[in-house]
């Protein structure tokens, strides 16, 4: 079908046949040149964002969704560049004429505008929902929103956006007899029905994301006395800024474009300028995250300078990571990144000799300890009811609980024995309690959970220990759930923090030595019996370990019998 000069159902630009289209569209050519300039700038910034996110595993894990957002904006920016270049060439070739909707798909930009418009909208909504859940339901968030969950959602957003493209092609074919303007906008190329569907995605979703982020920000701001909420406050503020800019530069201009020619009429040049705002939104990701996220900014500067600027930042690359971590732990300023391997070794050795800055805190009295433990026990009982469902992955939670309760007496005697050998954790004297090194309890728990993850990976690589790796993974998930739940109940500070004291923790070597001695003297098959009870509760992966424990228990009992007989003689 041939379209005449008056067939323009999209209402974009007046396309009456000019004598010389270069004169007819001289003003609009200037705008299209801006398309190319702003589009190329957005392409470069989003490529940088994607490269920064992909550069390290830590960045991929933390900013995966942001990387997909930048990828979507990159697609939109490429469409903007193509639209500018191709339209300028068509005008210069005197071929900028009306087309049918289906013929518009011979132009490259509608494909990029469809995917590049919808994908960022989906990702923004997911990022907003994630932050909202993290603030309002932290227990659910930490339990179910994992790296795997984020990966599935990110891939799902890409797939949905890609599936939407052939649907648009189908609607374009159904409108093949409809003539539209030469600009071939998405709504012109695919028809009013699909075009409205497209705008239903790219208009309200960023707005919903903004609302979710704003509500989450207000909640996190009110509860910022908690360290967890302070961290969430920084995260939700970053996504709030991204969503707010998307609403201003994308949602509002696209709303005007949706109603153009139907509910209102805006001049052709002004309409084209709205697309530049849409393009600017695609370029803002890099600047927003570089300003708001310190680790992202440091990684960006490190990549740009090939590591030269690392001397000014605490983020290091590759083999320098261990050295940088030790510096940060010791509170030592970071030296230039360019060092020889020998100097690295010398500095690491010096770090161990260098005394660390130790913050002291009052040791809790035994009375304070008993009161605090009683309060925390109530929280743990409540949280256990919420987190027990996780244990169903490996066994029956009720039976597992009975296994532990059955050995309560042994646990108390073992604890008393260890305290006798390492000293009481609390102060039971009459004078002023001593001051002890302050311990970051949250960091310590996180460190132990990370060790469990590493141990699970080691077991998982061994076919004989695969089952044990699964048990460790579930127990880590359960422990993380309990930690989060107790933390929520004590977000204003636990009893020990309120009292301004801590319990004294023995060194790791002392604890290991005392535990080994006490187990050898106090255990009368209790550990092996507990292990059997746990396997009967459904944790069958422990069966081989239980057999070994029984062998040790029998041998230990035999040695004790021989030693007792020898003493009697």
C-alpha positions as CSV (number, residue, x, y, z in Angstrom):
1,X,0.0,0.0,0.0
2,X,1.3,3.5,-0.9
3,X,0.7,6.3,1.6
4,X,-0.1,9.8,0.4
5,X,1.3,12.8,2.0
6,X,-1.9,13.4,4.1
7,X,-2.0,10.0,5.8
8,X,-0.6,10.7,9.2
9,X,-2.5,8.9,11.9
10,X,0.2,9.1,14.5
11,X,0.1,12.9,14.6
12,X,3.9,13.3,15.0
13,X,5.2,15.7,12.3
14,X,3.5,17.3,9.4
15,X,4.7,15.4,6.4
16,X,3.3,17.3,3.4
17,X,5.5,16.6,0.4
18,X,8.0,19.4,0.3
19,X,9.9,20.6,-2.8
20,X,13.1,20.1,-0.9
21,X,12.9,18.1,2.3
22,X,16.2,19.4,3.5
23,X,14.6,22.9,3.6
24,X,11.3,21.6,4.9
25,X,12.9,19.8,7.8
26,X,15.9,22.0,8.5
27,X,14.9,22.7,12.1
28,X,14.1,19.1,12.8
29,X,17.5,18.0,11.4
30,X,19.2,20.0,14.2
31,X,17.1,18.0,16.8
32,X,18.1,14.7,15.2
33,X,21.7,15.7,15.4
34,X,21.1,16.2,19.1
35,X,19.6,12.7,19.2
36,X,22.9,11.3,17.9
37,X,25.0,13.4,20.3
38,X,23.0,12.6,23.5
39,X,22.5,9.0,22.3
40,X,26.2,8.4,21.9
41,X,26.8,10.0,25.3
42,X,24.2,7.6,26.9
43,X,25.7,4.6,25.0
44,X,29.2,5.4,26.5
45,X,28.0,5.9,30.0
46,X,25.9,2.7,30.1
47,X,28.7,0.7,28.6
48,X,30.9,1.9,31.4
49,X,28.2,0.9,34.0
50,X,27.9,-2.6,32.5
51,X,31.7,-3.0,32.5
52,X,32.1,-1.9,36.1
53,X,29.3,-4.3,37.2
54,X,30.9,-7.2,35.3
55,X,34.4,-6.4,36.4
56,X,34.3,-8.3,39.6
57,X,32.2,-11.0,41.2
58,X,31.5,-8.8,44.2
59,X,30.2,-6.1,41.9
60,X,28.0,-8.6,39.9
61,X,26.5,-10.0,43.1
62,X,25.8,-6.6,44.6
63,X,24.8,-4.6,41.5
64,X,23.4,-7.2,39.1
65,X,20.0,-5.6,38.8
66,X,21.7,-2.2,38.2
67,X,23.8,-3.8,35.5
68,X,20.6,-5.1,33.7
69,X,19.0,-1.6,34.1
70,X,22.1,-0.1,32.4
71,X,21.9,-2.7,29.7
72,X,18.2,-1.8,29.0
73,X,19.1,1.9,28.9
74,X,22.0,1.1,26.6
75,X,19.5,-0.5,24.2
76,X,17.3,2.6,24.3
77,X,20.3,4.9,23.7
78,X,21.4,2.8,20.7
79,X,17.9,3.2,19.3
80,X,18.2,7.0,19.8
81,X,21.4,7.1,17.9
82,X,20.0,5.0,15.0
83,X,16.8,7.1,14.9
84,X,18.9,10.3,14.6
85,X,21.3,9.0,11.9
86,X,18.8,7.2,9.7
87,X,16.2,10.1,9.8
88,X,18.9,12.6,8.8
89,X,20.0,10.4,5.9
90,X,16.3,10.0,4.8
91,X,15.8,13.7,4.8
92,X,19.0,14.3,2.8
93,X,17.9,11.6,0.3
94,X,14.5,13.2,0.0
95,X,13.0,9.9,1.3
96,X,11.5,11.1,4.6
97,X,7.9,10.1,3.6
98,X,4.8,8.5,5.2
99,X,4.8,4.7,5.6
100,X,2.4,2.0,6.7
101,X,2.8,0.7,10.2
102,X,4.3,-2.5,9.0
103,X,6.7,-0.7,6.7
104,X,7.9,1.2,9.7
105,X,9.6,-2.0,10.9
106,X,12.0,-1.6,8.1
107,X,13.5,1.2,10.2
108,X,15.8,-0.1,13.0
109,X,14.8,2.1,16.0
110,X,11.3,0.8,16.9
111,X,12.8,-2.5,18.0
112,X,15.3,-0.8,20.3
113,X,12.7,1.6,21.7
114,X,10.4,-1.3,22.6
115,X,12.9,-3.4,24.5
116,X,14.9,-0.4,25.7
117,X,11.8,1.2,27.2
118,X,10.2,-1.9,28.8
119,X,13.3,-3.6,30.3
120,X,14.4,-0.6,32.5
121,X,10.8,-0.2,33.7
122,X,10.6,-3.8,34.8
123,X,14.0,-3.6,36.5
124,X,13.1,-0.4,38.3
125,X,10.0,-1.9,39.7
126,X,11.9,-5.0,40.9
127,X,14.6,-2.8,42.5
128,X,11.9,-0.8,44.3
129,X,10.1,-3.9,45.5
130,X,13.3,-5.4,46.7
131,X,14.2,-2.4,48.8
132,X,10.6,-2.1,50.1
133,X,10.7,-5.8,51.2
134,X,14.2,-5.3,52.8
135,X,12.9,-2.5,54.9
136,X,9.4,-3.7,55.8
137,X,9.9,-7.5,55.9
138,X,13.7,-8.0,56.5
139,X,13.2,-11.6,57.7
140,X,11.4,-12.6,54.5
141,X,13.8,-10.6,52.4
142,X,17.0,-12.3,53.9
143,X,15.4,-15.7,53.7
144,X,14.0,-15.7,50.2
145,X,15.7,-12.9,48.2
146,X,19.0,-14.6,47.4
147,X,21.5,-14.2,44.6
148,X,19.6,-17.0,42.7
149,X,16.3,-15.2,43.2
150,X,17.7,-11.9,41.8
151,X,19.3,-13.7,38.8
152,X,15.9,-15.4,38.0
153,X,14.0,-12.1,38.2
154,X,16.6,-10.3,36.1
155,X,16.5,-13.0,33.4
156,X,12.7,-13.0,33.6
157,X,12.6,-9.2,33.0
158,X,14.8,-9.6,29.9
159,X,12.8,-12.5,28.6
160,X,9.4,-10.7,29.0
161,X,10.8,-7.6,27.2
162,X,12.1,-9.8,24.4
163,X,8.8,-11.7,24.1
164,X,7.0,-8.4,23.9
165,X,8.9,-7.6,20.7
166,X,7.3,-10.2,18.4
167,X,3.9,-9.3,19.8
168,X,4.6,-5.7,18.6
169,X,5.5,-7.0,15.2
170,X,2.3,-9.0,15.0
171,X,0.2,-5.9,15.8
172,X,2.2,-3.9,13.3
173,X,1.2,-6.5,10.6
174,X,-2.4,-6.2,11.6
175,X,-2.2,-2.5,11.0
176,X,-0.4,-2.9,7.7
177,X,-3.0,-0.8,5.9
178,X,-2.7,2.2,8.2
179,X,-0.4,5.1,7.1
180,X,1.7,6.8,9.7
181,X,4.3,9.6,9.8
182,X,7.9,9.1,8.6
183,X,9.2,9.3,12.2
184,X,7.8,5.8,12.8
185,X,7.3,6.1,16.6
186,X,6.5,2.9,18.6
187,X,2.8,3.8,18.7
188,X,2.8,4.6,15.0
189,X,4.8,1.4,14.0
190,X,2.7,-1.0,16.1
191,X,-0.7,0.6,16.2
192,X,-2.7,2.3,19.0
193,X,-3.5,-0.9,20.9
194,X,0.0,-2.3,21.3
195,X,1.4,1.3,21.6
196,X,-1.0,1.8,24.6
197,X,0.1,-1.5,26.1
198,X,3.7,-0.4,25.7
199,X,3.1,2.9,27.4
200,X,1.2,1.0,30.2
201,X,4.5,-0.6,31.0
202,X,6.9,2.3,30.7
203,X,4.6,4.9,32.3
204,X,3.3,3.6,35.6
205,X,6.0,1.0,36.5
206,X,8.7,3.7,37.2
207,X,6.0,5.6,39.2
208,X,5.2,2.5,41.2
209,X,8.9,2.0,41.8
210,X,9.2,5.6,43.0
211,X,6.4,5.1,45.5
212,X,7.9,1.8,46.8
213,X,11.3,3.4,47.2
214,X,9.8,6.5,48.9
215,X,7.8,4.5,51.4
216,X,10.8,2.3,52.1
217,X,13.0,5.4,52.6
218,X,10.7,7.0,55.1
219,X,10.5,3.7,57.1
220,X,14.3,3.3,57.0
221,X,14.8,6.9,58.0
222,X,12.5,6.5,61.1
223,X,14.3,3.3,62.2
224,X,17.8,4.5,61.3
225,X,19.0,3.9,64.9
226,X,19.5,0.3,63.9
227,X,22.7,-0.4,62.0
228,X,20.9,-2.7,59.6
229,X,18.4,0.1,58.8
230,X,21.2,2.6,58.3
231,X,22.6,0.3,55.6
232,X,19.2,-0.1,54.0
233,X,18.7,3.7,54.1
234,X,21.7,4.2,51.9
235,X,20.6,1.5,49.5
236,X,17.0,2.7,49.2
237,X,18.1,6.3,48.8
238,X,20.2,5.3,45.7
239,X,17.2,3.5,44.0
240,X,14.9,6.3,45.1
241,X,17.0,8.8,43.2
242,X,17.2,6.6,40.1
243,X,13.4,6.1,40.1
244,X,12.7,9.8,40.7
245,X,14.9,10.8,37.7
246,X,13.2,8.1,35.6
247,X,9.7,9.5,36.4
248,X,10.8,13.1,35.5
249,X,12.8,12.3,32.3
250,X,10.9,9.2,31.1
251,X,7.4,8.8,32.5
252,X,6.3,12.4,32.0
253,X,7.6,12.8,28.4
254,X,6.2,9.4,27.4
255,X,2.8,10.4,28.8
256,X,2.8,13.4,26.5
257,X,3.9,11.3,23.6
258,X,1.1,8.7,24.3
259,X,-1.6,11.4,24.1
260,X,-0.1,13.3,21.2
261,X,-2.5,13.8,18.3
262,X,-5.4,12.2,20.3
263,X,-5.8,14.3,23.5
264,X,-3.5,17.2,22.7
265,X,-1.3,18.6,20.0
266,X,2.3,19.5,20.5
267,X,4.5,20.9,17.7
268,X,6.8,18.5,15.9
269,X,10.0,20.0,17.2
270,X,8.8,20.0,20.8
271,X,7.7,16.4,20.5
272,X,11.2,15.4,19.2
273,X,12.8,17.3,22.1
274,X,10.9,15.1,24.5
275,X,12.8,12.1,23.2
276,X,16.0,13.8,24.2
277,X,14.7,13.9,27.8
278,X,14.0,10.2,27.5
279,X,17.6,9.7,26.3
280,X,19.0,11.7,29.1
281,X,17.3,9.4,31.5
282,X,19.3,6.6,30.0
283,X,22.6,8.4,30.7
284,X,21.9,9.3,34.3
285,X,22.6,5.8,35.8
286,X,26.4,6.2,35.8
287,X,26.4,9.6,37.6
288,X,23.8,8.6,40.1
289,X,25.5,5.5,41.3
290,X,29.0,7.0,41.0
291,X,27.9,9.7,43.4
292,X,25.8,7.7,45.8
293,X,27.7,4.4,46.0
294,X,31.2,4.6,47.3
295,X,32.4,1.1,46.2
296,X,30.9,1.6,42.7
297,X,32.7,4.9,42.4
298,X,36.0,3.5,43.7
299,X,35.8,0.6,41.3
300,X,35.0,3.0,38.4
301,X,38.0,5.2,39.2
302,X,40.2,2.1,39.6
303,X,39.3,0.9,36.2
304,X,39.7,4.3,34.5
305,X,43.1,4.8,36.0
306,X,44.3,1.2,35.6
307,X,44.7,1.1,39.4
308,X,46.8,4.3,39.7
309,X,44.1,6.0,41.8
310,X,43.9,3.0,44.2
311,X,46.4,4.8,46.5
312,X,43.5,7.3,47.4
313,X,40.8,4.6,47.8
314,X,40.3,1.5,49.9
315,X,39.1,-0.6,47.0
316,X,41.9,-2.8,45.5
317,X,42.1,-5.2,42.7
318,X,43.3,-8.8,42.3
319,X,46.2,-10.0,44.4
320,X,46.2,-6.7,46.4
321,X,42.8,-7.5,47.9
322,X,44.2,-9.5,50.9
323,X,46.7,-6.8,51.7
324,X,44.1,-4.1,51.5
325,X,41.7,-6.0,53.7
326,X,44.4,-6.4,56.4
327,X,45.1,-2.7,56.2
328,X,41.4,-1.9,56.7
329,X,41.1,-4.3,59.6
330,X,44.1,-2.7,61.3
331,X,42.9,0.8,60.6
332,X,46.0,1.6,58.5
333,X,45.9,4.1,55.7
334,X,46.3,2.6,52.2
335,X,49.7,3.0,50.6
336,X,50.2,3.3,46.8
337,X,49.0,0.3,44.9
338,X,52.2,-0.1,42.9
339,X,54.4,-2.3,45.2
340,X,56.8,-5.1,44.7
341,X,55.9,-8.6,45.7
342,X,58.8,-8.6,48.4
343,X,57.5,-5.3,49.9
344,X,54.0,-6.9,50.1
345,X,55.4,-9.8,52.1
346,X,57.4,-7.4,54.4
347,X,54.3,-5.2,55.0
348,X,52.0,-8.2,55.7
349,X,54.5,-9.4,58.3
350,X,54.7,-5.9,59.8
351,X,51.0,-5.8,60.1
352,X,51.0,-8.8,62.4
353,X,53.6,-7.1,64.6
354,X,51.8,-3.8,64.6
355,X,49.5,-3.4,67.6
356,X,45.9,-2.8,66.6
357,X,43.7,0.0,68.0
358,X,41.5,-1.7,70.5
359,X,38.3,-0.2,71.8
360,X,37.5,-1.2,75.4
361,X,34.1,-1.8,77.0
362,X,32.9,-2.7,80.5
363,X,32.6,-6.4,81.3
364,X,29.0,-7.3,82.2
365,X,28.3,-8.5,85.7
366,X,26.8,-12.0,86.1
367,X,23.5,-10.5,87.2
368,X,23.3,-8.4,84.0
369,X,24.2,-11.5,82.0
370,X,21.4,-13.6,83.6
371,X,18.8,-10.8,83.0
372,X,19.9,-10.3,79.4
373,X,20.0,-14.0,78.6
374,X,16.5,-14.4,79.9
375,X,15.2,-11.5,77.7
376,X,17.1,-12.8,74.6
377,X,15.7,-16.3,75.2
378,X,12.2,-14.9,74.7
379,X,13.2,-13.5,71.4
380,X,14.9,-16.7,70.3
381,X,11.8,-18.7,71.2
382,X,9.7,-16.4,69.1
383,X,12.1,-16.3,66.2
384,X,12.6,-20.1,66.3
385,X,8.8,-20.4,65.6
386,X,9.3,-18.2,62.5
387,X,12.4,-19.8,61.2
388,X,11.7,-23.4,62.0
389,X,10.1,-24.0,58.6
390,X,13.5,-23.7,57.0
391,X,14.6,-26.8,58.9
392,X,11.9,-28.8,57.1
393,X,14.3,-29.0,54.1
394,X,16.4,-31.5,56.1
395,X,14.2,-33.0,58.7
396,X,11.3,-32.6,61.2
397,X,11.8,-29.4,63.3
398,X,9.9,-30.7,66.3
399,X,11.9,-33.9,66.5
400,X,15.1,-31.9,66.1
401,X,14.2,-29.7,68.9
402,X,13.5,-32.7,71.2
403,X,17.0,-34.1,70.3
404,X,18.6,-30.9,71.6
405,X,16.3,-30.6,74.7
406,X,17.0,-34.2,75.6
407,X,20.7,-33.4,76.1
408,X,20.1,-30.2,78.0
409,X,21.9,-31.5,81.1
410,X,25.0,-32.5,79.1
411,X,25.1,-29.1,77.5
412,X,25.0,-27.3,80.8
413,X,27.7,-29.5,82.3
414,X,29.9,-29.0,79.2
415,X,29.4,-25.2,79.3
416,X,30.3,-25.1,83.1
417,X,33.4,-27.2,82.4
418,X,34.5,-24.8,79.6
419,X,33.9,-21.8,81.8
420,X,36.0,-23.3,84.6
421,X,38.9,-23.7,82.2
422,X,38.6,-20.4,80.3
423,X,37.1,-18.2,83.1
424,X,33.6,-16.8,83.4
425,X,32.3,-14.6,80.6
426,X,30.7,-12.3,83.2
427,X,32.2,-10.6,86.2
428,X,31.1,-12.0,89.6
429,X,33.3,-9.8,91.8
430,X,32.3,-7.0,94.1
431,X,34.5,-4.2,92.8
432,X,34.4,-2.2,89.6
433,X,34.1,-4.6,86.6
434,X,37.2,-4.7,84.4
435,X,37.3,-3.3,80.8
436,X,37.7,-5.8,78.0
437,X,38.2,-5.5,74.2
438,X,35.0,-4.6,72.5
439,X,33.7,-7.2,70.0
440,X,31.6,-6.4,67.0
441,X,29.0,-9.2,67.5
442,X,27.2,-8.7,64.2
443,X,30.5,-8.9,62.3
444,X,31.5,-12.0,64.2
445,X,28.2,-13.7,63.4
446,X,28.5,-12.8,59.7
447,X,32.1,-14.1,59.7
448,X,31.0,-17.4,61.1
449,X,28.2,-17.7,58.5
450,X,30.7,-17.0,55.8
451,X,32.9,-19.7,57.1
452,X,30.0,-22.1,56.9
453,X,29.4,-21.2,53.3
454,X,33.1,-21.9,52.4
455,X,32.9,-25.2,54.3
456,X,29.8,-26.1,52.5
457,X,31.5,-25.5,49.2
458,X,34.4,-27.8,50.2
459,X,32.0,-30.6,51.2
460,X,29.9,-30.0,48.1
461,X,32.9,-30.8,45.9
462,X,33.2,-34.2,47.5
463,X,30.6,-36.7,46.4
464,X,30.7,-38.5,49.7
465,X,29.9,-35.3,51.6
466,X,27.3,-33.7,49.4
467,X,24.5,-34.4,51.9
468,X,26.5,-32.7,54.7
469,X,27.0,-29.7,52.5
470,X,23.2,-29.4,52.1
471,X,22.8,-29.6,55.9
472,X,25.3,-26.9,56.4
473,X,23.6,-24.7,53.8
474,X,20.2,-25.1,55.5
475,X,21.7,-24.4,59.0
476,X,23.4,-21.3,57.6
477,X,20.0,-20.2,56.2
478,X,18.4,-20.9,59.6
479,X,21.1,-19.1,61.5
480,X,20.8,-16.1,59.2
481,X,17.0,-16.1,59.7
482,X,17.4,-16.2,63.5
483,X,20.0,-13.4,63.4
484,X,17.8,-11.2,61.3
485,X,14.7,-11.9,63.5
486,X,16.5,-11.2,66.8
487,X,18.0,-8.1,65.3
488,X,14.6,-6.8,64.3
489,X,13.3,-7.4,67.9
490,X,16.3,-5.6,69.3
491,X,16.7,-2.9,66.7
492,X,16.9,-0.2,69.4
493,X,19.8,-2.1,71.0
494,X,19.9,-5.4,72.8
495,X,20.1,-5.7,76.6
496,X,23.9,-5.8,76.6
497,X,24.3,-2.8,74.4
498,X,21.7,-0.8,76.5
499,X,23.7,-1.6,79.6
500,X,26.9,-0.6,77.9
501,X,28.7,-3.9,78.5
502,X,29.8,-7.1,76.9
503,X,30.7,-10.6,77.9
504,X,34.4,-11.6,77.9
505,X,35.2,-14.0,75.0
506,X,38.2,-16.4,75.4
507,X,40.7,-16.7,72.6
508,X,39.9,-19.2,69.9
509,X,42.9,-21.4,71.0
510,X,41.8,-21.4,74.6
511,X,38.2,-22.2,73.6
512,X,39.3,-25.1,71.4
513,X,41.6,-26.5,74.1
514,X,39.0,-26.3,76.8
515,X,36.3,-27.8,74.5
516,X,38.5,-30.7,73.6
517,X,39.3,-31.5,77.3
518,X,35.7,-31.1,78.5
519,X,34.3,-33.3,75.8
520,X,36.8,-36.0,76.6
521,X,35.8,-35.9,80.3
522,X,32.1,-35.0,80.2
523,X,30.9,-36.9,77.2
524,X,29.5,-40.4,77.9
525,X,28.1,-41.0,74.4
526,X,25.8,-38.0,74.6
527,X,27.1,-36.5,71.3
528,X,26.8,-39.8,69.5
529,X,23.3,-40.3,70.9
530,X,22.3,-36.8,69.8
531,X,23.7,-37.4,66.4
532,X,21.6,-40.6,66.1
533,X,18.5,-38.7,67.3
534,X,19.0,-36.1,64.6
535,X,19.4,-38.7,61.9
536,X,16.1,-40.3,63.1
537,X,14.5,-36.8,62.8
538,X,15.3,-36.9,59.1
539,X,18.9,-35.6,58.7
540,X,20.1,-38.8,57.2
541,X,23.3,-37.1,55.8
542,X,24.8,-37.3,59.3
543,X,24.6,-41.1,59.4
544,X,28.3,-41.8,58.5
545,X,29.4,-39.2,61.0
546,X,27.2,-40.7,63.7
547,X,28.9,-44.1,63.2
548,X,32.3,-42.5,63.6
549,X,31.2,-40.7,66.8
550,X,29.9,-44.0,68.2
551,X,33.3,-45.7,67.5
552,X,35.1,-42.8,69.3
553,X,32.6,-43.0,72.2
554,X,33.2,-46.7,72.6
555,X,37.0,-46.4,72.5
556,X,36.9,-43.5,74.9
557,X,34.7,-45.5,77.3
558,X,37.2,-48.4,77.0
559,X,40.1,-46.1,77.9
560,X,38.3,-44.7,80.8
561,X,37.5,-48.2,82.2
562,X,41.2,-49.2,81.8
563,X,42.4,-46.0,83.5
564,X,39.9,-46.5,86.4
565,X,41.0,-50.1,86.9
566,X,44.7,-49.0,86.9
567,X,44.0,-46.4,89.5
568,X,42.3,-49.0,91.8
569,X,45.3,-51.3,91.5
